Structures are given as C-alpha cells and as structure tokens.
Amino acid sequence: MSQFFMSILIIVFGGFLSLILARQFKLMKMVAVFSLSAGCFWGLFDAVTKLMQSGSDAASFKYLNVFSLAFQIDGLSAFFLVVIFAVCLVAVIYSFHYMDHSGEAVRTAVHYFFFSILIASMALVVTAANMITFMLSWEIMSLSSFFLVIYNYESSENRKAGYLYFVFSHVGAMFIFAAFGIVYGYTGSFGFGAMDSIPETAKIVVFIFSFIGFGSKAGVFPFHVWLPHAHPAAPSHISAVMSGVMIKIGIYGIVKMYTLLNFHTPLFGNIVLVAGVVSGILGVVYALGQHDLKRLLAYHSVENIGIILIGLGIGMIGVSSGNPLMAVLGFSGGFLHVLNHSIFKSVLFMGAGMVLHKTGTRTIDALGGLLKKMKITGATFIIGSLAICGLPPFNGFVSEFFIYIGGFKGIGLENSAFVMSIFAIISLAVIGGLALACFTKVVGVVFQGEPRTKAAVNVDEKGSTMLASMLILAGACIFIGIFPGAFIQMSIKAVSALGLGYGHVPLEPFGQMTANITFAAMVFLVSLLVVIAIRWFYYRGKTITKSGTWGCGFTQPTAKMQYTGSSYAASILEFFSPAAPLDEDHPKIKGRFPEKTYYKSHVNDIAELNMKGVIVNPVLFIFDKLRWIQHGDIHLYIGYILLAIVLLLFFI
C-alpha cells in the first residue's frame, strides 16, 4: 500500500504548504492545486491498477502503543477510491479560478488545508480495516467537511447550515458507535473479521443502527435534513465533492456492514429498497419546488442516493432469493450509479458555481438567457441534466438500465421479492419522469428565454480551469454512456469483492448488454450528425434574422411574462402536496387600480419540519446549557484533563 500512502502524504503536505504560503496568494494557490492534483492523480492511478488486478493489499500501524490502525484495499474499496480521487482531482483544478478573491488569502489557504484533509480522510475511511481506524477517519472526514461548509462564516445562514450538518454528522456517528459497541460486546475485538459470528438478532440491530448512522451521512430520507442546507452553503467545488463523493462514503458503510455481517435475510434488502424509493421520489419532488439553484441540486442528491439504494436493495433481495444474476445486476448497477452520479452531479454543481460566480445569485427566477453568453457552461449543464435524467446516450442511463434489468429479473420470484421488484421498477420510472420535469424547468428558466433581472444581463464565463473541469466531466458523461464496457467491469469487480460467492458469474449477458448499448448510442449519434448535416446543407448561405416573439396580444412583452420555476412546477407539486406541503404568500388584489403585488411560495420538507424539533433543537439546547464548561480558565481545563485521566484508570 506504499503508493496509496504516498498519494495521501502528497495531498496532506499540499494542504500544510497552503497554510505556510498563505500570505502569497497566487503562489499558495498554485502550490496547493498542484500538490492536491498530483496526489489525487497518483491515488487514482494506483486505485485503478489495484481494481483491475483484483486481490487485496493490507498494512497496519500501532496507535498509542495500544490500538492498531489497520488498512486494506480490496475491490470494493478500490472502486470507491477511483470515485474519490477522480472527482476530487477535477474539483481541485476547478477551484483555481473559482477561489480568486485575493483579499481572502488566509481563508483560502485554510480552505485548501481542510480540503486536503477531507480528501485524505475519505480515502482512509474506505480502506479502514478495523473499528478504531474507521471511526478515527470518519470523525476527521466529518470535522474537515464542517469547516469547508462554513467557509463564508459571516453569513448567519451558512453558520446555521454548518451547525445543522455538525449535529446530524455526530448523531449519525453515535449510531455507528452503538453498532460497533454491540459487535465489540459480543466479539471482544475491534477487528471486522469476527463480525459475522454474533447472533442473528444482534446482526439485525447492528444493521439497522448502521443504516441510520451511514444513512445520515448519505442523505437518506428522513436523515437528509442537513444536506439541502450544507451543499448550497459550501463553495461550489466543495458542493460537488460533498454531493458527488462524500455522501457515497455513507453508501460504502452500508454495503460494508452488509457484507461483514454475512446475514442475507430479505429484511435487509426490503429496508434498503424502501428507503431508496422514498428518498428517490421525495428527493426529486422537493427539488421541483426549490427556487435556489444549488439547493435544487442538493435535493437531487437525495434522489440519486435513492436510486443507488434501489439498486443495492435489488442486489440484496437477489442474494437472499438465490438469484445470482439479479444480485450482480442490482449491486453493479448501484455501484456504477455511484460513479456516474459523482460525475454528472459534479458538472451540475460546477455549472451552478459558474452561474453564481458571474451573476452573484443562485435564485432561479432571477436568471434567464444565460446560454447566449455562457455557451460552454450551458452546454455542459445540459449534458449533465440529460445524464441525471437517465436519458441515453449518457452515463446515467447505463447504471439505471442495469438496475431496471435487475428488477425485471426479480419478477419471476415469489412472495415479497416479486412485490418489491415491481415496486422498484415503477418507482424508478416515476423518479425518471419527475427528474426530467425538474431539469426542463432549470434549463428553460436559467439558460433559455430572456434575462429576468439585471444580474443575468452582462455575464461572461472567464476562468479556464473552471471551463476545463466542466468539459472533462461532461465528456465523461458522454464517453461512459457510449462505451460503458470498462466501467461496468469495474463495478462487477467491486461486486466480486463483497464475498457473496458471485465473483465468477458468467459475463456473457453483461458483454452483450454493453455491446447493445454501444451500438444503439452510435446509431443515435450517426442519425444526429446526419440531421445536422442535412440542416446545414439546406440552410447554407441563408441570412438569419431576429425579431420579437408573439406577445399574445401585448404590444410590449417583458421578461416578466415568461414562465417562472414556480408556475412550471405548480401542477406536479399540487399532486404531491400531502408529502410536500406548499406555503404561499400572495395578497389579494383589491380595487380598480390595484397596487403592485407579489407572490412567494415555499415547499416544506416534512422531515425537516418534524426532525428539527426532535433532534436539532434538543441537541442545541443541551449544548447551550453546557457553555459554562468553556469559561477560559486554564486551571480548570487542566483539572478536566486530570479528572479524565483518573476516570480512565478505573477502566484500564
């Protein structure tokens, strides 16, 4: 594992260098971006090599001469390392021109330091081989991402988002601690190897606790409350990393616990699949009602986590039902969607970051007509939108197609497996339709039409590293969609590392499906090029004229007469009103000459409405009451340390 640790060392060293060079803004950025990029590239190359070679690699170190810090890279961890290093590499490049405020040199240096710690800690989590290593890396990941969320700490909204994220991160960590505590109580070991020896009842409790803890990090409904606040608050490349990568560490934790427990009951598959369906549908419904561009994308993270969980649920049901092909299709589709979502969600967040960077606003209804002056941003955002909707020939289609096929393989089963398979298929169709409606709204309101406010009038898209990053990710969306073969093999390698006995499933059906996808994509592209060529041939030499569109009887139409995001989504939100109650503020029009009026609407997240009072407010209340502990007296702080040592002596 020397290559892996070398990449981590380079990344962390680059973060420390940014602190040392904080006063030299340009040099600091260049060194930080170069070091982090080099470390990520090194780690990516090593992870791809290990994934293709199969097998595993391990290392361990003594910690405090008592505990052992153990690490292992197998097919599953190598697959997640590919996702981590690939997306973080592009995000680091994007940040060079995004973080261009020379007046905030120290803050930018601190940002790069915590960014490096976040990348390293995520990589360490997915390679951890015992409970101590896992929880230590997990806490470092949570704390470093917290400081990245509150980058603009002057804003009360950003501080609130940071506190909310902090609370849910550590409440989730408590559930993971509880799960590990139960395991330790039965085995007396911090290692993962003895986890399958505990009683079956304990395994069920451990899995449920783990699912809640890891689900909180992954943004599974209803533990997603922090997510739509934290993602918009962070800088856009950090939003891309948190949405595209960090929440997938929660998915890794769920899969890891499932394999370590080695208890293939249908209950686990049903829990995961139902949670995925609820997260997928409600995530996209809440996204439809958003007015903030980054908040809308954050809710789509909940939706896509739901799709991933549906795939994993189908895989677990396939295992419990003794259907190897269904299991491999479900798991490989879920894993492939982990990779695909990290790519198209990153390009969407980076596109939103470019829009915010140039217009100064994230409000959807304040934008419009941006495609005319931000062609690259608009084109890459549209590619990301098509991919997230699961349309061919883009990468989102491939992973969802595999999940669909896995669901269809379960139709021939009996009892609950049949019902859950039908449930998954119908839910995936509903999610896809709602996602398409949501992104036609976003693209139509933000990039098409006319500017609705002055913020969207005089814009440009300068920033070569930002544009290059978006082009790389958009190109990956197309490439994987047309040539998915190697990436499907990567996901199957990850499945083979789960220890389910399905490492040698015949690959012929997968090869045939891959060939069919490639052939259909090529036919589509050739047809598209032929249509473009015919249009060019018949329109060559003709002048293009511009004139105003029909004003529906009005002689002076204005930008305000265009559809807004609220009006576009109104009918869909009305249908889902029981799960997404809508608050409207619209005073009645009175008199023959009414005064200027307004309309405001807000879609309520039912989980946030309820869980805020159950979890967040009580935790903040307790913290507020404990503030007297932090009083500034060094003597009492020393007393706390001595008291802790005395108490520990009773247990050692």
C-alpha positions in Angstrom: 0.0 0.0 0.0 3.0 2.3 -0.3 1.7 4.0 -3.4 -1.6 4.7 -1.6 0.0 6.2 1.4 2.4 8.3 -0.8 -0.6 9.8 -2.5 -2.2 10.7 0.9 1.1 12.2 2.1 1.3 14.4 -1.0 -2.3 15.6 -0.6 -1.9 16.4 3.1 1.5 18.0 2.5 0.0 20.3 -0.1 -2.6 21.4 2.5 0.0 22.2 5.0 2.0 24.2 2.4 -1.0 26.3 1.7 -1.0 27.4 5.3 2.7 28.3 5.2 2.3 30.3 2.0 -1.0 31.9 3.0 0.3 35.5 2.6 1.4 34.8 -1.1 -1.9 34.3 -2.7 -1.1 33.2 -6.2 1.9 31.1 -5.2 -0.2 29.5 -2.4 -3.0 28.6 -4.8 -0.6 27.2 -7.4 1.3 25.0 -4.9 -2.0 23.8 -3.3 -3.7 23.0 -6.5 -0.6 21.3 -8.0 0.1 19.2 -4.8 -3.5 18.1 -4.3 -3.9 17.3 -8.0 -0.7 15.3 -8.1 -1.7 13.4 -5.0 -5.2 12.7 -6.4 -3.8 11.6 -9.8 -1.3 9.3 -8.1 -4.0 7.8 -5.9 -6.3 7.4 -8.9 -3.7 5.5 -10.9 -3.0 3.2 -8.0 -6.7 2.6 -7.3 -7.4 1.7 -11.0 -4.4 -0.6 -11.1 -5.5 -2.4 -7.9 -9.1 -2.7 -9.1 -8.1 -4.2 -12.4 -5.7 -6.7 -10.8 -8.2 -7.8 -8.2 -6.8 -9.3 -4.9 -6.2 -7.1 -1.8 -3.4 -5.2 -0.1 -3.1 -4.5 3.6 -1.0 -2.6 6.1 -1.2 -1.8 9.9 0.4 0.5 12.4 0.4 0.8 16.2 -1.5 3.7 17.6 -0.6 5.0 21.1 1.1 1.6 21.6 -2.3 0.2 22.4 -4.5 0.2 19.3 -3.8 -1.0 15.8 -4.6 1.2 12.8 -5.3 -1.3 10.0 -5.9 -0.6 6.3 -6.9 -2.8 3.4 -7.6 -2.2 -0.2 -9.8 -4.8 -1.9 -12.1 -4.5 -5.0 -14.8 -2.6 -3.1 -12.5 0.0 -1.5 -10.5 0.4 -4.8 -13.7 1.2 -6.7 -14.7 3.9 -4.2 -11.1 5.2 -4.2 -11.4 5.7 -8.0 -14.5 7.8 -7.4 -12.9 9.8 -4.6 -9.6 10.6 -6.4 -11.2 11.2 -9.8 -13.8 13.7 -8.7 -11.5 15.5 -6.2 -8.8 15.8 -8.9 -11.3 17.7 -11.2 -12.7 19.7 -8.3 -9.2 20.9 -7.2 -8.5 22.1 -10.8 -11.8 23.9 -10.9 -11.0 25.7 -7.6 -8.0 27.5 -9.0 -10.1 30.2 -10.8 -13.1 29.8 -8.5 -11.2 30.8 -5.4 -9.9 34.1 -6.9 -10.5 36.5 -4.0 -7.0 37.7 -3.2 -8.4 39.7 -0.2 -9.3 36.4 1.5 -5.8 34.8 1.2 -5.7 33.3 4.7 -9.2 32.0 4.4 -8.4 30.4 1.0 -5.3 28.8 2.5 -7.3 27.3 5.4 -9.9 26.1 2.8 -7.2 24.2 0.9 -5.9 22.7 4.1 -9.2 21.3 5.1 -9.9 20.3 1.5 -6.7 18.2 1.6 -7.7 16.7 5.0 -11.2 15.8 3.6 -9.7 14.0 0.5 -7.3 12.1 2.7 -9.9 11.1 5.3 -12.4 9.9 2.8 -9.7 7.7 1.3 -8.7 6.4 4.7 -12.4 5.6 5.6 -12.9 3.3 2.6 -9.6 1.5 3.3 -10.1 1.1 7.1 -9.8 -2.5 8.3 -10.9 -2.2 11.9 -13.3 -0.1 14.0 -10.7 2.2 15.5 -9.3 3.1 12.2 -12.7 3.6 10.7 -14.1 5.8 13.3 -11.0 7.9 13.6 -11.0 8.5 9.8 -14.8 9.1 9.9 -14.6 11.8 12.5 -11.7 13.6 10.7 -13.9 13.5 7.5 -16.9 15.0 9.3 -14.9 17.8 11.0 -12.9 18.8 7.9 -16.1 19.0 5.8 -17.8 21.0 8.6 -15.1 23.7 8.2 -15.5 23.7 4.5 -19.3 24.2 4.8 -18.8 27.3 6.9 -16.3 28.9 4.6 -18.5 32.1 4.4 -18.9 32.1 8.1 -20.1 35.8 8.2 -23.4 34.6 6.9 -25.9 33.5 9.5 -27.4 31.2 7.0 -24.1 29.4 6.4 -23.4 29.1 10.1 -26.8 27.6 10.6 -26.1 25.1 7.8 -22.8 24.2 9.4 -24.4 23.7 12.8 -27.1 21.5 11.3 -24.6 19.4 9.5 -22.4 19.1 12.6 -25.4 17.9 14.7 -26.6 15.3 12.1 -23.0 14.1 11.5 -22.4 13.3 15.1 -25.9 11.9 15.8 -25.2 9.6 12.9 -21.8 8.8 14.3 -23.4 7.9 17.6 -25.5 5.2 15.9 -22.4 3.8 14.2 -20.6 3.8 17.6 -23.6 2.0 19.0 -23.5 -0.6 16.2 -19.7 -1.2 16.7 -20.3 -1.3 20.5 -22.8 -4.2 20.1 -20.3 -6.0 17.9 -17.4 -5.4 20.4 -19.7 -6.6 23.2 -20.1 -10.0 21.5 -16.6 -10.4 20.0 -14.3 -8.5 22.3 -12.4 -7.4 19.2 -12.1 -4.2 17.2 -11.5 -6.1 14.0 -14.0 -6.5 11.3 -13.3 -10.2 10.8 -15.4 -11.6 13.7 -18.5 -9.6 13.0 -20.3 -12.5 11.3 -20.1 -14.6 14.4 -22.5 -12.6 16.5 -26.1 -13.8 17.0 -28.7 -13.1 14.2 -30.8 -10.9 16.4 -27.8 -8.8 17.2 -27.0 -8.6 13.4 -30.4 -7.1 12.7 -29.9 -4.5 15.4 -26.4 -3.7 14.2 -27.5 -3.3 10.6 -30.4 -1.0 11.5 -28.2 1.2 13.7 -25.5 1.2 10.9 -28.1 2.1 8.3 -29.3 5.0 10.3 -25.8 6.2 11.0 -24.5 5.8 7.5 -27.8 6.9 6.0 -27.4 10.2 7.8 -24.2 10.9 6.0 -25.5 9.6 2.7 -28.6 11.9 2.9 -31.2 9.1 3.0 -34.7 10.3 3.8 -35.5 11.3 6.5 -31.9 11.8 7.7 -31.2 14.2 4.8 -32.3 17.4 6.6 -28.7 18.8 6.8 -28.0 18.2 3.1 -30.1 20.9 1.3 -28.6 23.5 3.7 -24.9 22.4 3.7 -24.4 21.9 0.0 -25.5 25.4 -1.1 -23.5 27.0 1.7 -20.2 25.5 0.7 -18.1 26.7 -2.3 -19.3 25.1 -5.5 -16.4 22.7 -6.0 -16.8 21.6 -2.4 -20.5 21.1 -3.1 -19.5 18.9 -6.0 -17.2 16.8 -3.7 -19.7 16.6 -0.9 -22.6 15.6 -3.2 -20.6 13.5 -5.7 -18.2 11.8 -3.3 -18.6 12.3 0.5 -22.2 11.2 0.8 -21.2 8.0 -1.1 -19.0 7.1 1.8 -22.3 6.5 3.6 -23.2 4.1 0.8 -19.9 2.4 1.3 -20.6 2.0 5.0 -24.0 0.4 4.4 -22.5 -2.1 1.9 -19.5 -2.8 4.1 -21.7 -3.6 7.1 -24.0 -5.8 5.0 -21.0 -7.9 3.8 -19.3 -8.1 7.2 -22.4 -9.3 8.9 -22.8 -12.1 6.3 -26.6 -12.4 7.1 -28.6 -12.4 3.9 -32.1 -12.0 5.2 -34.7 -10.5 2.9 -35.4 -7.9 5.6 -32.1 -6.0 4.8 -33.0 -5.8 1.1 -36.5 -4.6 1.8 -35.3 -1.9 4.2 -32.7 -0.6 1.8 -35.1 -0.7 -1.2 -38.0 1.0 0.6 -35.7 3.7 1.9 -34.4 4.1 -1.7 -37.8 4.5 -3.2 -38.9 7.1 -0.6 -35.6 9.0 -0.9 -35.8 9.0 -4.7 -39.3 10.1 -5.1 -39.5 12.7 -2.3 -36.0 14.0 -3.2 -37.0 14.9 -6.7 -40.4 16.3 -5.6 -38.7 18.7 -3.1 -36.2 19.6 -5.8 -39.0 20.6 -8.1 -40.2 23.2 -5.6 -36.9 24.9 -5.0 -36.0 28.5 -6.1 -32.3 28.2 -5.2 -30.3 26.5 -7.9 -27.8 24.8 -5.6 -30.5 23.8 -3.1 -32.3 22.2 -6.0 -29.2 20.2 -7.0 -28.8 19.2 -3.3 -32.2 17.6 -3.2 -31.3 15.7 -6.4 -28.5 14.2 -4.4 -31.2 12.7 -2.1 -33.0 11.4 -5.2 -29.9 9.7 -6.7 -28.9 8.2 -3.3 -32.4 6.7 -3.5 -31.6 5.2 -7.0 -28.4 3.8 -5.6 -30.2 2.2 -2.7 -32.8 0.8 -5.0 -30.0 -1.0 -6.9 -28.4 -2.2 -3.7 -31.8 -3.4 -2.4 -32.4 -5.3 -5.6 -29.0 -6.9 -5.2 -29.6 -7.9 -1.6 -33.0 -9.4 -2.5 -31.3 -11.3 -5.3 -28.8 -12.7 -2.7 -31.5 -13.7 -0.2 -33.6 -15.3 -3.0 -30.7 -17.3 -4.5 -30.8 -15.4 -7.8 -27.1 -14.6 -8.7 -27.9 -12.6 -11.9 -30.4 -10.3 -10.1 -27.9 -9.8 -7.3 -25.0 -8.9 -9.6 -27.2 -6.6 -11.8 -28.5 -4.8 -8.7 -25.2 -4.3 -7.0 -23.2 -3.5 -10.2 -26.0 -1.0 -11.3 -25.9 0.6 -7.8 -22.1 0.8 -7.8 -22.0 2.2 -11.4 -24.5 4.8 -10.4 -22.2 5.8 -7.5 -19.6 6.6 -10.2 -22.0 8.1 -12.7 -23.7 10.4 -10.1 -20.4 11.6 -8.9 -19.6 12.7 -12.5 -22.9 14.4 -13.6 -23.7 15.9 -10.3 -20.2 17.4 -10.1 -20.6 19.0 -13.6 -24.0 20.4 -12.5 -22.7 21.9 -9.3 -19.7 23.4 -11.1 -22.1 24.8 -13.7 -24.2 26.3 -10.9 -20.9 27.6 -9.4 -20.1 29.4 -12.7 -23.5 30.9 -12.8 -23.2 32.1 -9.2 -19.6 33.4 -9.8 -20.7 35.5 -12.8 -24.2 36.6 -11.8 -23.9 36.8 -8.0 -27.2 35.0 -7.4 -28.5 31.4 -7.0 -32.1 32.4 -7.4 -33.6 30.5 -10.4 -36.3 33.1 -11.2 -33.7 35.9 -11.3 -31.8 34.4 -14.2 -32.6 33.6 -17.8 -31.0 33.7 -21.2 -27.6 32.6 -20.0 -27.0 30.1 -22.8 -26.4 33.0 -25.2 -23.3 34.3 -23.3 -22.3 31.2 -21.4 -22.3 28.6 -24.1 -19.8 26.1 -22.6 -21.4 26.3 -19.2 -24.9 26.0 -20.7 -23.9 23.1 -23.0 -22.1 21.1 -20.2 -25.0 21.8 -17.8 -27.5 20.5 -20.4 -25.3 17.3 -20.8 -25.3 16.8 -17.0 -29.1 17.4 -16.9 -29.7 14.8 -19.6 -27.4 12.4 -17.7 -29.1 12.8 -14.4 -32.5 12.2 -16.0 -31.2 8.8 -17.2 -31.6 9.5 -20.9 -29.4 7.8 -23.5 -26.7 8.1 -24.7 -25.4 9.4 -21.4 -23.9 7.6 -18.4 -26.9 7.9 -16.1 -28.9 5.7 -18.5 -26.4 2.8 -18.3 -26.5 2.4 -14.5 -30.2 2.9 -14.3 -30.7 0.4 -17.1 -28.8 -2.2 -15.1 -30.9 -1.6 -12.1 -34.0 -1.9 -14.2 -32.9 -5.2 -15.6 -32.1 -6.4 -12.1 -35.6 -5.5 -11.1 -37.1 -7.4 -14.0 -35.0 -10.4 -13.1 -37.0 -10.4 -9.8 -40.4 -10.5 -11.4 -40.1 -14.3 -11.6 -39.6 -14.7 -7.9 -42.4 -15.3 -5.4 -43.9 -13.5 -2.4 -42.3 -10.3 -1.2 -39.4 -10.5 -3.7 -41.9 -10.2 -6.6 -43.7 -7.3 -4.9 -40.5 -5.4 -4.1 -39.2 -5.9 -7.7 -42.4 -4.4 -9.2 -42.2 -1.6 -6.6 -38.6 -0.8 -7.6 -39.4 -0.7 -11.4 -42.4 1.6 -11.0 -40.6 3.9 -8.6 -37.6 4.2 -11.0 -39.9 5.2 -13.8 -41.6 7.8 -11.6 -38.3 9.2 -10.4 -37.0 9.5 -14.0 -40.2 11.3 -15.2 -40.0 13.8 -12.3 -36.3 14.4 -12.8 -37.0 15.2 -16.4 -39.7 17.7 -15.4 -37.3 19.3 -12.9 -34.4 19.8 -15.3 -36.5 21.1 -18.1 -37.6 23.7 -15.6 -34.0 24.5 -14.7 -32.6 24.6 -18.2 -35.6 26.5 -19.5 -35.7 29.2 -16.8 -32.0 29.6 -16.2 -30.4 29.2 -19.6 -33.1 29.9 -22.1 -35.6 32.8 -22.6 -34.6 36.3 -21.7 -32.8 37.7 -18.6 -35.3 38.3 -15.9 -33.1 40.7 -13.8 -30.0 42.8 -14.4 -27.9 40.1 -12.7 -28.3 37.9 -15.8 -27.6 40.6 -18.4 -23.9 41.4 -18.5 -22.2 38.0 -17.9 -19.3 36.0 -19.3 -17.6 32.7 -18.5 -14.0 33.5 -18.0 -12.0 31.0 -15.9 -10.1 28.4 -18.0 -9.7 25.9 -15.2 -13.4 26.0 -14.4 -14.4 25.5 -18.0 -11.9 22.7 -18.5 -13.2 20.9 -15.4 -16.8 21.1 -16.7 -15.7 19.9 -20.2 -13.8 16.9 -18.8 -16.8 15.8 -16.7 -19.3 16.4 -19.5 -17.1 14.4 -21.8 -17.0 11.6 -19.3 -20.8 11.6 -19.2 -20.9 11.0 -22.9 -18.0 8.6 -23.1 -19.3 6.3 -20.4 -22.8 6.4 -22.0 -21.4 5.3 -25.3 -18.6 2.9 -24.2 -19.7 1.6 -20.8 -17.9 -1.7 -21.0 -14.8 -1.0 -18.9 -16.8 0.9 -16.3 -19.3 -2.0 -16.0 -16.4 -4.4 -15.5 -15.1 -2.1 -12.7 -18.4 -2.2 -10.9 -18.5 -6.0 -11.3 -15.0 -6.2 -9.8 -16.4 -4.3 -6.8 -19.3 -6.8 -6.6 -16.9 -9.8 -6.7 -15.1 -8.3 -3.6 -18.3 -8.5 -1.5 -17.7 -12.1 -0.7 -21.1 -13.2 -1.8 -19.9 -16.1 -3.9 -20.8 -14.2 -7.1 -17.3 -13.3 -8.2 -17.4 -15.7 -11.1 -20.9 -15.1 -12.6 -20.8 -15.6 -16.4 -20.1 -12.2 -18.0 -21.7 -13.0 -21.4 -25.0 -11.3 -20.6 -23.2 -8.2 -19.5 -21.0 -8.1 -22.5 -24.0 -8.5 -24.8 -25.9 -5.7 -23.0 -22.8 -3.5 -23.2 -22.5 -4.1 -26.9 -26.2 -3.3 -27.5 -25.9 0.0 -25.6 -22.8 1.0 -27.6 -24.5 0.1 -30.9 -27.7 2.0 -30.0 -25.7 5.0 -28.9 -23.6 5.0 -32.2 -26.8 4.7 -34.3 -28.2 7.7 -32.4 -25.1 9.8 -32.8 -24.8 9.0 -36.5 -28.5 9.9 -37.0 -28.0 13.2 -35.2 -24.9 14.0 -37.3 -26.9 13.2 -40.5 -29.7 15.6 -39.4 -27.2 18.3 -38.6 -25.5 17.9 -42.0 -28.9 18.0 -43.8 -29.9 21.1 -42.0 -26.6 22.8 -42.7 -26.8 21.9 -46.4 -30.3 23.4 -46.9 -29.7 26.5 -44.7 -26.2 27.3 -46.0 -25.9 30.8 -47.4 -29.2 32.0 -45.9 -29.3 35.0 -43.6 -30.5 34.6 -40.1 -33.0 37.3 -38.9 -34.0 38.2 -35.4 -37.4 39.5 -34.3 -39.6 39.6 -31.3 -41.7 36.6 -30.4 -45.5 36.9 -30.5 -46.6 38.8 -27.4 -50.1 37.1 -27.1 -51.8 40.4 -27.9 -49.4 42.6 -25.9 -47.6 45.2 -27.9 -44.8 45.4 -25.3 -44.0 42.0 -23.9 -41.5 41.9 -21.0 -39.3 39.3 -19.4 -41.8 39.0 -16.5 -44.3 37.4 -18.9 -42.1 34.2 -19.1 -42.8 31.1 -17.2 -41.2 31.0 -13.8 -39.9 28.0 -12.0 -42.8 28.1 -9.6 -45.5 28.2 -12.2 -43.8 25.4 -14.2 -43.8 23.0 -11.3 -47.1 24.1 -9.7 -49.3 21.2 -11.0 -46.8 18.5 -10.1 -46.3 19.9 -6.6 -50.1 20.1 -6.1 -50.3 16.3 -6.8 -47.6 15.6 -4.1 -48.9 18.2 -1.7 -49.5 15.6 1.2 -45.8 14.9 1.2 -44.6 18.4 0.1 -47.0 21.0 1.6 -46.7 24.4 -0.1 -46.8 27.7 1.8 -48.0 30.6 -0.4 -47.8 34.3 0.3 -50.0 36.3 -2.2 -52.1 39.2 -1.0 -55.5 39.6 -2.7 -55.8 42.2 -5.5 -58.2 44.9 -4.5 -59.7 48.0 -6.2 -59.9 49.1 -9.8 -56.3 50.4 -9.7 -54.5 47.8 -7.5 -51.1 48.4 -6.0 -48.0 46.4 -7.0 -48.3 42.9 -5.7 -46.1 39.8 -5.2 -46.2 36.1 -5.0 -44.0 33.9 -2.8 -44.1 30.2 -2.3 -42.1 27.7 -0.3 -42.2 23.9 -0.4 -41.9 22.4 3.1 -39.7 19.3 3.7 -41.8 17.2 6.1 -38.7 15.5 7.5 -37.1 18.9 8.3 -40.4 20.2 9.9 -40.5 17.2 12.2 -36.9 16.2 12.9 -35.7 19.7 13.6 -37.9 19.7 16.7 -37.0 16.1 17.6 -33.2 16.2 17.1 -31.7 19.5 16.3 -33.4 21.8 18.8 -32.8 19.5 21.8 -29.2 19.0 20.9 -28.6 22.7 20.5 -30.4 23.3 23.8 -28.2 20.9 25.7 -25.1 22.4 24.1 -26.2 25.9 25.1 -26.7 24.8 28.7 -23.2 23.3 28.8 -21.4 26.5 27.6 -20.4 27.2 31.2 -17.8 24.4 30.8 -15.9 26.7 28.3 -15.1 29.7 30.5 -11.5 30.5 29.7 -9.8 29.5 33.0 -6.7 27.4 32.1 -6.6 25.9 35.7 -10.0 24.3 35.3 -9.1 23.0 31.9 -6.1 21.2 33.4 -8.5 19.9 36.1 -10.7 18.4 33.4 -7.7 16.6 31.9 -6.7 15.2 35.3 -10.3 14.1 36.0 -10.4 12.3 32.7 -7.2 10.5 33.4 -8.4 9.4 36.9 -11.6 8.1 35.4 -9.8 6.2 32.7 -7.6 4.5 35.3 -10.6 2.7 36.6 -11.2 1.1 33.2 -7.6 0.2 32.2 
